[in-house]
């Protein structure tokens, strides 16, 4: 019984150490990229919608502009 408790505590300790190391490297990577990731300087107000066009080369509809594809998430 005592051996199981010791192994469980050792496993928890190893997982905590791995978590701390990963968190350290993730924070270090964020500091290099700057705050906000790739959207630095593009702050939006709450509820504002932004449309980003990918260009003409990415069209799959064959030139039919009548098709509307909207993805959204309703937040309550």
C-alpha positions in Angstrom: 0.0 0.0 0.0 2.8 2.4 0.9 4.6 1.7 -2.4 1.5 2.7 -4.3 1.2 6.0 -2.5 4.9 6.8 -3.1 4.6 6.0 -6.8 1.5 8.1 -7.1 3.2 11.1 -5.4 6.2 10.6 -7.6 4.1 10.6 -10.8 2.3 13.8 -9.7 5.6 15.4 -9.0 7.0 14.5 -12.4 3.8 15.8 -14.1 4.1 19.1 -12.2 7.7 19.5 -13.3 6.8 18.8 -16.9 3.9 21.3 -16.7 6.2 24.0 -15.3 8.8 23.5 -18.0 6.2 23.6 -20.8 4.7 26.7 -19.3 8.1 28.4 -19.1 8.8 27.7 -22.8 5.3 28.8 -23.8 5.6 32.1 -22.0 9.1 32.7 -23.4 7.7 32.1 -26.9 4.9 34.6 -26.3 7.4 37.3 -25.1 9.4 36.9 -28.4 6.3 37.2 -30.5 5.0 40.1 -28.5 1.6 40.4 -26.7 -1.5 39.6 -28.7 0.2 37.1 -31.1 -0.2 38.0 -34.8 -2.9 40.5 -34.2 -0.8 43.1 -32.5 -2.0 46.6 -33.4 -5.4 45.3 -34.6 -7.5 45.8 -31.5 -11.3 45.5 -32.1 -14.2 46.6 -30.0 -16.4 44.0 -28.5 -18.9 42.8 -31.0 -17.1 44.2 -34.1 -17.0 41.9 -37.1 -14.0 41.6 -39.4 -14.1 40.1 -42.9 -10.8 38.9 -44.3 -10.6 38.1 -48.0 -8.1 35.4 -49.0 -7.8 36.5 -52.6 -8.9 35.2 -56.0 -6.7 32.1 -56.1 -8.5 30.4 -53.2 -12.0 30.3 -54.7 -13.6 26.9 -54.9 -17.0 27.9 -56.1 -16.1 28.2 -59.7 -16.9 31.9 -59.9 -20.4 31.7 -58.5 -20.8 34.7 -56.1 -24.4 33.9 -55.1 -23.3 31.4 -52.5 -23.0 32.7 -49.0 -21.1 30.7 -46.4 -21.3 32.1 -42.8 -19.8 30.5 -39.7 -20.6 32.1 -36.4 -20.8 31.4 -32.7 -23.6 32.7 -30.7 -22.5 33.9 -27.3 -25.1 34.5 -24.6 
